[in-house]
Amino acid sequence: MNPDPRPGRWLLPLVILGMMVFTYVFVQNLPAAEDETQDIGTNGLDAETTTTTAAISDTTSTTVPAPVLSPEVQDYLNQVATAETELLAFQAEMADINGRWDAEPRALEYADGEALLTDLAQRIATWATNLTAVVPPVTLTDAHGVLTATAQASADSAADVLTGFTGPDAEPRITALGEFDIAVTAFTAAADDVELRATTTGG
């Protein structure tokens, strides 16, 4: 009598066991996977693959050459610059004289103040007359007219300061002194305009 009526029942476990042994041997013989490391920067990006592209500016600038000035225009500009320097020196002198007169205690005698202001007013008047006699280039005639008008206003205000100094009240002198400073500022602005027009249009 056959002790095992179903001998085939042992076949399936043997097949499964064989498959397990085969799988184990196969896995053990696989090449080890390379340990891939990725350098991660502080911002979470791959430090090796992240590329920063600098922006290239395509902006170009064009420099327009200044026009060449004629000797006539250049000579005129030199005279205007000299006149401006002289007027600014007059303004500093005017402020010094009045500052000493208004100081507490007063640092200037009346006779000395009157003499100084008389001399200064005369020099400013001569300065304005000399500037009026300057013949400008044709292209700067209008600008020169404004320049001479502000020069004459400076001379008139200087004369008014002297008149106010000799009067009984200080207010006219102080008012005239403010007008003088305004005239000086207007002259310097006119001088700048003359130079701008000359260097822009040439001559």
C-alpha positions in Angstrom: 0.0 0.0 0.0 1.3 3.5 -0.8 1.9 5.3 2.5 1.3 8.7 0.8 -1.8 8.7 -1.3 -1.0 12.2 -2.7 2.7 12.4 -3.5 2.3 15.6 -5.6 1.4 17.7 -2.5 5.2 18.1 -1.7 6.0 19.5 -5.1 4.6 23.0 -4.5 6.6 23.7 -1.3 9.8 22.5 -3.1 9.1 24.8 -6.0 8.6 27.8 -3.7 11.7 27.0 -1.7 13.7 26.8 -4.9 12.4 30.2 -6.0 13.4 31.7 -2.7 16.9 30.3 -3.0 17.2 31.5 -6.5 16.0 35.0 -5.6 18.4 35.2 -2.7 21.3 34.2 -4.8 20.3 36.6 -7.6 20.0 39.6 -5.2 23.3 38.8 -3.6 25.0 38.9 -7.0 23.6 42.2 -8.0 26.2 45.1 -8.2 26.1 47.4 -5.3 24.2 50.7 -6.1 26.4 53.7 -6.2 25.9 56.1 -3.3 24.8 59.2 -5.1 25.1 62.3 -3.0 23.8 65.7 -4.0 25.3 68.9 -2.8 22.4 70.9 -1.6 23.1 74.6 -1.1 21.5 76.7 1.6 18.7 77.6 -0.7 17.7 74.0 -1.4 19.1 74.0 -4.9 21.7 71.7 -6.3 24.9 73.6 -5.8 26.6 71.8 -8.7 23.9 72.3 -11.3 22.6 75.7 -10.3 24.0 78.4 -12.6 23.6 82.1 -12.0 23.6 84.1 -15.2 24.6 87.7 -14.9 22.4 90.1 -16.8 24.3 91.9 -19.6 23.3 95.5 -20.0 22.8 96.5 -23.6 22.5 100.2 -22.6 24.8 102.4 -24.6 25.3 106.1 -24.1 26.1 108.6 -26.8 28.1 111.7 -25.9 27.3 114.7 -27.9 30.5 116.8 -28.4 30.3 120.4 -27.2 30.2 122.9 -30.1 33.5 124.7 -30.8 33.3 128.3 -29.7 34.6 131.1 -31.8 37.3 133.3 -30.4 34.7 136.1 -30.2 32.3 134.1 -28.1 35.1 132.7 -25.9 36.4 136.2 -25.2 32.9 137.4 -24.3 32.4 134.5 -21.9 35.7 135.3 -20.2 34.5 138.9 -19.7 31.2 137.7 -18.2 33.0 135.4 -15.9 35.3 138.2 -14.7 32.4 140.5 -14.1 30.6 137.8 -12.1 33.7 137.3 -9.9 34.0 141.0 -9.3 30.4 141.4 -8.3 30.6 138.5 -5.9 33.6 140.3 -4.3 31.5 143.5 -4.1 28.8 141.5 -2.4 31.2 140.2 0.2 32.5 143.7 0.8 29.0 145.1 1.2 28.1 142.4 3.7 31.3 143.1 5.7 30.7 146.9 6.0 27.0 146.5 7.0 27.8 143.7 9.3 30.3 145.8 11.2 27.8 148.7 11.4 25.1 146.5 12.7 27.3 144.6 15.2 26.7 145.0 18.9 28.8 146.7 20.0 29.2 148.6 16.7 32.5 147.8 15.1 32.6 150.7 12.6 32.5 154.5 13.0 29.8 156.4 11.0 32.3 158.4 9.0 34.3 155.3 8.1 31.1 153.5 7.1 29.9 156.3 4.9 33.3 156.5 3.2 33.5 152.8 2.6 30.0 152.6 1.2 30.5 155.6 -1.0 33.6 154.1 -2.5 31.9 150.7 -3.0 28.8 152.2 -4.6 31.0 154.2 -7.0 33.0 151.1 -8.0 29.9 149.0 -8.6 28.5 151.8 -10.7 31.7 151.9 -12.8 31.6 148.1 -13.1 28.0 148.1 -14.4 28.9 150.9 -16.9 31.9 148.9 -18.2 29.8 145.8 -18.6 27.2 147.8 -20.6 30.0 148.8 -23.0 30.9 145.2 -23.8 29.6 144.2 -27.3 28.3 140.7 -27.2 28.2 138.2 -30.1 25.1 138.5 -32.2 23.7 135.2 -31.0 23.9 136.4 -27.3 22.5 139.9 -27.7 19.3 139.1 -25.8 21.0 137.3 -23.0 23.5 140.2 -22.7 20.6 142.6 -22.3 19.3 140.6 -19.3 22.8 140.5 -17.9 23.3 144.3 -18.1 19.9 145.0 -16.6 20.7 142.9 -13.5 24.1 144.6 -13.3 22.4 148.0 -13.3 20.0 146.8 -10.6 23.0 145.8 -8.5 24.5 149.3 -8.9 21.2 151.0 -8.1 20.7 148.9 -5.0 24.3 149.7 -3.8 23.5 153.4 -4.1 20.3 152.9 -2.2 22.3 151.2 0.6 24.5 154.3 0.9 21.4 156.6 0.9 19.8 154.5 3.6 23.0 154.5 5.7 23.1 158.3 5.8 19.4 158.5 6.7 17.9 158.6 10.2 16.2 155.2 9.9 17.9 151.9 9.4 15.0 150.3 7.5 15.7 151.8 4.1 19.3 150.6 4.3 18.3 147.1 5.3 15.7 146.9 2.5 18.2 148.2 0.0 20.8 145.6 1.2 18.2 142.8 0.6 17.5 144.2 -2.9 21.2 144.3 -3.6 21.6 140.6 -2.8 18.6 139.8 -4.9 20.2 141.7 -7.8 23.5 139.8 -7.4 21.7 136.5 -7.5 19.8 137.6 -10.6 23.1 138.6 -12.3 24.7 135.2 -11.5 21.7 133.4 -13.0 21.9 135.6 -16.1 25.6 134.8 -16.4 24.9 131.1 -16.2 22.3 131.5 -18.9 24.8 133.3 -21.2 27.3 130.5 -20.8 24.6 127.8 -21.4 23.4 129.5 -24.6 26.9 129.9 -25.9 28.0 126.3 -25.2 24.7 125.0 -26.6 24.5 126.9 -29.8 28.2 127.6 -30.3 29.5 130.7 -32.1 
